[in-house]
Amino acid sequence: MEEQRGGQLAIYPNPVQKELNLRFGRLGKKMKSARIRIYDQQRRIKLELKAGLSSNELLILEDVSDLEAGAYILEIRYNNRKKREIEFIKA
């Protein structure tokens, strides 16, 4: 299982088939929520959701099987401000 890291964010497995796991590193106490978007390579939004967070939390996107095979960018914004992006492959 390969793990891809982007700042305080780890994403696995990569490539993904059905279930995508996001693990957050040590988040500050003020980091309470996140908006997650998955974009294709043309920056079109393919999936969007909001989630509550806690430090070192694991968030599972249970079904990304509807995404076509290819490269994607996962963007996460903490409290609608701080942004991280990480790329992954859908097999």
Phi and psi in radians as a Rosetta constraint file:
Dihedral C 1 N 2 CA 2 C 2 CIRCULARHARMONIC -1.592 0.35
Dihedral N 2 CA 2 C 2 N 3 CIRCULARHARMONIC 2.407 0.35
Dihedral C 2 N 3 CA 3 C 3 CIRCULARHARMONIC -1.988 0.35
Dihedral N 3 CA 3 C 3 N 4 CIRCULARHARMONIC 2.248 0.35
Dihedral C 3 N 4 CA 4 C 4 CIRCULARHARMONIC -1.839 0.35
Dihedral N 4 CA 4 C 4 N 5 CIRCULARHARMONIC 2.275 0.35
Dihedral C 4 N 5 CA 5 C 5 CIRCULARHARMONIC -1.976 0.35
Dihedral N 5 CA 5 C 5 N 6 CIRCULARHARMONIC 2.537 0.35
Dihedral C 5 N 6 CA 6 C 6 CIRCULARHARMONIC -2.511 0.35
Dihedral N 6 CA 6 C 6 N 7 CIRCULARHARMONIC 1.647 0.35
Dihedral C 6 N 7 CA 7 C 7 CIRCULARHARMONIC 1.164 0.35
Dihedral N 7 CA 7 C 7 N 8 CIRCULARHARMONIC -2.133 0.35
Dihedral C 7 N 8 CA 8 C 8 CIRCULARHARMONIC -1.677 0.35
Dihedral N 8 CA 8 C 8 N 9 CIRCULARHARMONIC 0.448 0.35
Dihedral C 8 N 9 CA 9 C 9 CIRCULARHARMONIC -2.202 0.35
Dihedral N 9 CA 9 C 9 N 10 CIRCULARHARMONIC 2.282 0.35
Dihedral C 9 N 10 CA 10 C 10 CIRCULARHARMONIC -2.077 0.35
Dihedral N 10 CA 10 C 10 N 11 CIRCULARHARMONIC 2.440 0.35
Dihedral C 10 N 11 CA 11 C 11 CIRCULARHARMONIC -2.243 0.35
Dihedral N 11 CA 11 C 11 N 12 CIRCULARHARMONIC 2.331 0.35
Dihedral C 11 N 12 CA 12 C 12 CIRCULARHARMONIC -2.787 0.35
Dihedral N 12 CA 12 C 12 N 13 CIRCULARHARMONIC 2.771 0.35
Dihedral C 12 N 13 CA 13 C 13 CIRCULARHARMONIC -1.250 0.35
Dihedral N 13 CA 13 C 13 N 14 CIRCULARHARMONIC 2.818 0.35
Dihedral C 13 N 14 CA 14 C 14 CIRCULARHARMONIC -2.451 0.35
Dihedral N 14 CA 14 C 14 N 15 CIRCULARHARMONIC 1.853 0.35
Dihedral C 14 N 15 CA 15 C 15 CIRCULARHARMONIC -1.370 0.35
Dihedral N 15 CA 15 C 15 N 16 CIRCULARHARMONIC 2.714 0.35
Dihedral C 15 N 16 CA 16 C 16 CIRCULARHARMONIC -1.791 0.35
Dihedral N 16 CA 16 C 16 N 17 CIRCULARHARMONIC 2.599 0.35
Dihedral C 16 N 17 CA 17 C 17 CIRCULARHARMONIC -1.963 0.35
Dihedral N 17 CA 17 C 17 N 18 CIRCULARHARMONIC -0.961 0.35
Dihedral C 17 N 18 CA 18 C 18 CIRCULARHARMONIC -2.190 0.35
Dihedral N 18 CA 18 C 18 N 19 CIRCULARHARMONIC -0.826 0.35
Dihedral C 18 N 19 CA 19 C 19 CIRCULARHARMONIC -1.980 0.35
Dihedral N 19 CA 19 C 19 N 20 CIRCULARHARMONIC 2.235 0.35
Dihedral C 19 N 20 CA 20 C 20 CIRCULARHARMONIC -1.960 0.35
Dihedral N 20 CA 20 C 20 N 21 CIRCULARHARMONIC 2.218 0.35
Dihedral C 20 N 21 CA 21 C 21 CIRCULARHARMONIC -1.860 0.35
Dihedral N 21 CA 21 C 21 N 22 CIRCULARHARMONIC 2.310 0.35
Dihedral C 21 N 22 CA 22 C 22 CIRCULARHARMONIC -2.061 0.35
Dihedral N 22 CA 22 C 22 N 23 CIRCULARHARMONIC 2.199 0.35
Dihedral C 22 N 23 CA 23 C 23 CIRCULARHARMONIC -2.054 0.35
Dihedral N 23 CA 23 C 23 N 24 CIRCULARHARMONIC 2.226 0.35
Dihedral C 23 N 24 CA 24 C 24 CIRCULARHARMONIC -1.668 0.35
Dihedral N 24 CA 24 C 24 N 25 CIRCULARHARMONIC 2.363 0.35
Dihedral C 24 N 25 CA 25 C 25 CIRCULARHARMONIC -1.283 0.35
Dihedral N 25 CA 25 C 25 N 26 CIRCULARHARMONIC -2.778 0.35
Dihedral C 25 N 26 CA 26 C 26 CIRCULARHARMONIC -1.201 0.35
Dihedral N 26 CA 26 C 26 N 27 CIRCULARHARMONIC 1.918 0.35
Dihedral C 26 N 27 CA 27 C 27 CIRCULARHARMONIC -1.698 0.35
Dihedral N 27 CA 27 C 27 N 28 CIRCULARHARMONIC 2.586 0.35
Dihedral C 27 N 28 CA 28 C 28 CIRCULARHARMONIC -1.147 0.35
Dihedral N 28 CA 28 C 28 N 29 CIRCULARHARMONIC 2.775 0.35
Dihedral C 28 N 29 CA 29 C 29 CIRCULARHARMONIC -1.079 0.35
Dihedral N 29 CA 29 C 29 N 30 CIRCULARHARMONIC -0.420 0.35
Dihedral C 29 N 30 CA 30 C 30 CIRCULARHARMONIC -1.408 0.35
Dihedral N 30 CA 30 C 30 N 31 CIRCULARHARMONIC -0.198 0.35
Dihedral C 30 N 31 CA 31 C 31 CIRCULARHARMONIC -1.420 0.35
Dihedral N 31 CA 31 C 31 N 32 CIRCULARHARMONIC 1.689 0.35
Dihedral C 31 N 32 CA 32 C 32 CIRCULARHARMONIC -1.890 0.35
Dihedral N 32 CA 32 C 32 N 33 CIRCULARHARMONIC -0.420 0.35
Dihedral C 32 N 33 CA 33 C 33 CIRCULARHARMONIC -2.511 0.35
Dihedral N 33 CA 33 C 33 N 34 CIRCULARHARMONIC 2.835 0.35
Dihedral C 33 N 34 CA 34 C 34 CIRCULARHARMONIC -2.504 0.35
Dihedral N 34 CA 34 C 34 N 35 CIRCULARHARMONIC 2.538 0.35
Dihedral C 34 N 35 CA 35 C 35 CIRCULARHARMONIC -1.944 0.35
Dihedral N 35 CA 35 C 35 N 36 CIRCULARHARMONIC 2.199 0.35
Dihedral C 35 N 36 CA 36 C 36 CIRCULARHARMONIC -1.997 0.35
Dihedral N 36 CA 36 C 36 N 37 CIRCULARHARMONIC 2.276 0.35
Dihedral C 36 N 37 CA 37 C 37 CIRCULARHARMONIC -2.245 0.35
Dihedral N 37 CA 37 C 37 N 38 CIRCULARHARMONIC 2.469 0.35
Dihedral C 37 N 38 CA 38 C 38 CIRCULARHARMONIC -1.992 0.35
Dihedral N 38 CA 38 C 38 N 39 CIRCULARHARMONIC 2.184 0.35
Dihedral C 38 N 39 CA 39 C 39 CIRCULARHARMONIC -1.964 0.35
Dihedral N 39 CA 39 C 39 N 40 CIRCULARHARMONIC 2.620 0.35
Dihedral C 39 N 40 CA 40 C 40 CIRCULARHARMONIC -1.444 0.35
Dihedral N 40 CA 40 C 40 N 41 CIRCULARHARMONIC -3.099 0.35
Dihedral C 40 N 41 CA 41 C 41 CIRCULARHARMONIC -1.202 0.35
Dihedral N 41 CA 41 C 41 N 42 CIRCULARHARMONIC -0.260 0.35
Dihedral C 41 N 42 CA 42 C 42 CIRCULARHARMONIC -1.642 0.35
Dihedral N 42 CA 42 C 42 N 43 CIRCULARHARMONIC 0.195 0.35
Dihedral C 42 N 43 CA 43 C 43 CIRCULARHARMONIC 1.115 0.35
Dihedral N 43 CA 43 C 43 N 44 CIRCULARHARMONIC 0.535 0.35
Dihedral C 43 N 44 CA 44 C 44 CIRCULARHARMONIC -1.574 0.35
Dihedral N 44 CA 44 C 44 N 45 CIRCULARHARMONIC 2.353 0.35
Dihedral C 44 N 45 CA 45 C 45 CIRCULARHARMONIC -1.251 0.35
Dihedral N 45 CA 45 C 45 N 46 CIRCULARHARMONIC 2.193 0.35
Dihedral C 45 N 46 CA 46 C 46 CIRCULARHARMONIC -1.871 0.35
Dihedral N 46 CA 46 C 46 N 47 CIRCULARHARMONIC -0.416 0.35
Dihedral C 46 N 47 CA 47 C 47 CIRCULARHARMONIC -2.723 0.35
Dihedral N 47 CA 47 C 47 N 48 CIRCULARHARMONIC 2.452 0.35
Dihedral C 47 N 48 CA 48 C 48 CIRCULARHARMONIC -2.525 0.35
Dihedral N 48 CA 48 C 48 N 49 CIRCULARHARMONIC 2.390 0.35
Dihedral C 48 N 49 CA 49 C 49 CIRCULARHARMONIC -2.703 0.35
Dihedral N 49 CA 49 C 49 N 50 CIRCULARHARMONIC 2.860 0.35
Dihedral C 49 N 50 CA 50 C 50 CIRCULARHARMONIC -2.092 0.35
Dihedral N 50 CA 50 C 50 N 51 CIRCULARHARMONIC 2.583 0.35
Dihedral C 50 N 51 CA 51 C 51 CIRCULARHARMONIC -2.562 0.35
Dihedral N 51 CA 51 C 51 N 52 CIRCULARHARMONIC 2.593 0.35
Dihedral C 51 N 52 CA 52 C 52 CIRCULARHARMONIC -1.445 0.35
Dihedral N 52 CA 52 C 52 N 53 CIRCULARHARMONIC 2.609 0.35
Dihedral C 52 N 53 CA 53 C 53 CIRCULARHARMONIC -2.192 0.35
Dihedral N 53 CA 53 C 53 N 54 CIRCULARHARMONIC 2.708 0.35
Dihedral C 53 N 54 CA 54 C 54 CIRCULARHARMONIC -2.460 0.35
Dihedral N 54 CA 54 C 54 N 55 CIRCULARHARMONIC 2.808 0.35
Dihedral C 54 N 55 CA 55 C 55 CIRCULARHARMONIC -1.002 0.35
Dihedral N 55 CA 55 C 55 N 56 CIRCULARHARMONIC 2.414 0.35
Dihedral C 55 N 56 CA 56 C 56 CIRCULARHARMONIC 1.014 0.35
Dihedral N 56 CA 56 C 56 N 57 CIRCULARHARMONIC 0.574 0.35
Dihedral C 56 N 57 CA 57 C 57 CIRCULARHARMONIC -1.421 0.35
Dihedral N 57 CA 57 C 57 N 58 CIRCULARHARMONIC 2.585 0.35
Dihedral C 57 N 58 CA 58 C 58 CIRCULARHARMONIC -1.840 0.35
Dihedral N 58 CA 58 C 58 N 59 CIRCULARHARMONIC 2.197 0.35
Dihedral C 58 N 59 CA 59 C 59 CIRCULARHARMONIC -2.045 0.35
Dihedral N 59 CA 59 C 59 N 60 CIRCULARHARMONIC 2.241 0.35
Dihedral C 59 N 60 CA 60 C 60 CIRCULARHARMONIC -1.943 0.35
Dihedral N 60 CA 60 C 60 N 61 CIRCULARHARMONIC 2.115 0.35
Dihedral C 60 N 61 CA 61 C 61 CIRCULARHARMONIC -1.547 0.35
Dihedral N 61 CA 61 C 61 N 62 CIRCULARHARMONIC 1.758 0.35
Dihedral C 61 N 62 CA 62 C 62 CIRCULARHARMONIC -1.174 0.35
Dihedral N 62 CA 62 C 62 N 63 CIRCULARHARMONIC -0.534 0.35
Dihedral C 62 N 63 CA 63 C 63 CIRCULARHARMONIC -2.465 0.35
Dihedral N 63 CA 63 C 63 N 64 CIRCULARHARMONIC 1.703 0.35
Dihedral C 63 N 64 CA 64 C 64 CIRCULARHARMONIC -1.894 0.35
Dihedral N 64 CA 64 C 64 N 65 CIRCULARHARMONIC 0.304 0.35
Dihedral C 64 N 65 CA 65 C 65 CIRCULARHARMONIC -1.170 0.35
Dihedral N 65 CA 65 C 65 N 66 CIRCULARHARMONIC -0.316 0.35
Dihedral C 65 N 66 CA 66 C 66 CIRCULARHARMONIC -1.297 0.35
Dihedral N 66 CA 66 C 66 N 67 CIRCULARHARMONIC -0.279 0.35
Dihedral C 66 N 67 CA 67 C 67 CIRCULARHARMONIC -1.209 0.35
Dihedral N 67 CA 67 C 67 N 68 CIRCULARHARMONIC 2.441 0.35
Dihedral C 67 N 68 CA 68 C 68 CIRCULARHARMONIC -1.250 0.35
Dihedral N 68 CA 68 C 68 N 69 CIRCULARHARMONIC 2.731 0.35
Dihedral C 68 N 69 CA 69 C 69 CIRCULARHARMONIC -1.065 0.35
Dihedral N 69 CA 69 C 69 N 70 CIRCULARHARMONIC 2.407 0.35
Dihedral C 69 N 70 CA 70 C 70 CIRCULARHARMONIC 2.649 0.35
Dihedral N 70 CA 70 C 70 N 71 CIRCULARHARMONIC -2.983 0.35
Dihedral C 70 N 71 CA 71 C 71 CIRCULARHARMONIC -1.655 0.35
Dihedral N 71 CA 71 C 71 N 72 CIRCULARHARMONIC 2.453 0.35
Dihedral C 71 N 72 CA 72 C 72 CIRCULARHARMONIC -2.374 0.35
Dihedral N 72 CA 72 C 72 N 73 CIRCULARHARMONIC 2.819 0.35
Dihedral C 72 N 73 CA 73 C 73 CIRCULARHARMONIC -2.077 0.35
Dihedral N 73 CA 73 C 73 N 74 CIRCULARHARMONIC 2.189 0.35
Dihedral C 73 N 74 CA 74 C 74 CIRCULARHARMONIC -1.748 0.35
Dihedral N 74 CA 74 C 74 N 75 CIRCULARHARMONIC 2.176 0.35
Dihedral C 74 N 75 CA 75 C 75 CIRCULARHARMONIC -1.975 0.35
Dihedral N 75 CA 75 C 75 N 76 CIRCULARHARMONIC 2.339 0.35
Dihedral C 75 N 76 CA 76 C 76 CIRCULARHARMONIC -2.244 0.35
Dihedral N 76 CA 76 C 76 N 77 CIRCULARHARMONIC 2.296 0.35
Dihedral C 76 N 77 CA 77 C 77 CIRCULARHARMONIC -2.028 0.35
Dihedral N 77 CA 77 C 77 N 78 CIRCULARHARMONIC 2.137 0.35
Dihedral C 77 N 78 CA 78 C 78 CIRCULARHARMONIC -1.535 0.35
Dihedral N 78 CA 78 C 78 N 79 CIRCULARHARMONIC 2.230 0.35
Dihedral C 78 N 79 CA 79 C 79 CIRCULARHARMONIC 0.871 0.35
Dihedral N 79 CA 79 C 79 N 80 CIRCULARHARMONIC 0.605 0.35
Dihedral C 79 N 80 CA 80 C 80 CIRCULARHARMONIC 1.067 0.35
Dihedral N 80 CA 80 C 80 N 81 CIRCULARHARMONIC 0.348 0.35
Dihedral C 80 N 81 CA 81 C 81 CIRCULARHARMONIC -2.267 0.35
Dihedral N 81 CA 81 C 81 N 82 CIRCULARHARMONIC -1.362 0.35
Dihedral C 81 N 82 CA 82 C 82 CIRCULARHARMONIC -1.116 0.35
Dihedral N 82 CA 82 C 82 N 83 CIRCULARHARMONIC 2.295 0.35
Dihedral C 82 N 83 CA 83 C 83 CIRCULARHARMONIC -2.118 0.35
Dihedral N 83 CA 83 C 83 N 84 CIRCULARHARMONIC 2.467 0.35
Dihedral C 83 N 84 CA 84 C 84 CIRCULARHARMONIC -2.269 0.35
Dihedral N 84 CA 84 C 84 N 85 CIRCULARHARMONIC 2.545 0.35
Dihedral C 84 N 85 CA 85 C 85 CIRCULARHARMONIC -2.274 0.35
Dihedral N 85 CA 85 C 85 N 86 CIRCULARHARMONIC 2.511 0.35
Dihedral C 85 N 86 CA 86 C 86 CIRCULARHARMONIC -2.577 0.35
Dihedral N 86 CA 86 C 86 N 87 CIRCULARHARMONIC 2.445 0.35
Dihedral C 86 N 87 CA 87 C 87 CIRCULARHARMONIC -1.666 0.35
Dihedral N 87 CA 87 C 87 N 88 CIRCULARHARMONIC 2.619 0.35
Dihedral C 87 N 88 CA 88 C 88 CIRCULARHARMONIC -2.584 0.35
Dihedral N 88 CA 88 C 88 N 89 CIRCULARHARMONIC 2.896 0.35
Dihedral C 88 N 89 CA 89 C 89 CIRCULARHARMONIC -1.978 0.35
Dihedral N 89 CA 89 C 89 N 90 CIRCULARHARMONIC 2.337 0.35
Dihedral C 89 N 90 CA 90 C 90 CIRCULARHARMONIC -1.738 0.35
Dihedral N 90 CA 90 C 90 N 91 CIRCULARHARMONIC 2.089 0.35
